[in-house]
Amino acid sequence: MASSQDLSVQSICATLQRDYSACDISDALLKLNVPAAGFLVDLAPLQGLSRKPHRIVAPVSTVVLVPKSWSDASSFVPPLPQASNIPQGKNWTDCPPPGAVVLIQQPKEHISAILGDIMVTRLQKRGILGVVADGRIRDLKSCREVCEEGSFQAWSTGVSAAPPSLEAKPWAYDISLKVGDVTVNPGDILCADEEDGAVVVIPKAQLQAVYKLLPVLKRASDGVLADVQKGFSLPEAVQRHPDFYSNYK
């Protein structure tokens, strides 16, 4: 394996996407004491109708919606900018850069959808790799059809029939968001893994450390599984692989 210092973020993301699951990555984040091992809670994938499950590992671009009557940022953690940074005349779907995956968030109490098939289509056509909604999604059939094209992904915490404009308005992009115990900053690396049914976020500052740890922890985890398949008890198998044991004792 090449030295991680010699590799670009893009190269590391490609390796992680090919070789490591969301659970593998979360193991490394646990070892590095990242809050919640990087796991974003309560998200489920809206998979394509027939394509195989897919994994995305890419830099994240964030977007937040706020109540239509919003005037005080104190209820949001981390705090939001007092003025919207979405350029006039543009929709938020025009802001994230191609090659990114979008994490979009709405107030927890909202029942309306945070996005639907028009926004999902716009993101896919712009070269966005996927969208993770910490909120609700609608137009499920049409959104699934978009997810059939290439490997685009859509995730959400729930569904709705109501449009975003019922309760919310886009306010800011590429700002810090908090999902559960995980603070997500623009440029962090998000892994959305349809096979594991999980989304994890690697802080950008920890990406090199995760890259170095993953082969060690993966070998140990695979070794424990192989020993259990041979008939070893779980405590016996774990103790036979010190790298695994140190992460789980």
Protein Blocks (a to p, Z undefined) as FASTA:
>chain_A
ZZfklpcfklmmmmmmmmpcfklmmmmmmmnopghhlpaghiacdddfkbccdddddddd
ddddddfkbcbfklpccdddfbdcbdghiafklmpcghiacdddddfklmbdfbdfklmm
mmmmnopabdcdebddehklmmmmmmmnojaccddfbdcfbdfklmgccfbghiaddehj
bccdehiacdddfknopacdddfklmmmmmmmmmmmmmmmmmmmmmmmnopafklmmmmm
mklmmmmZZ
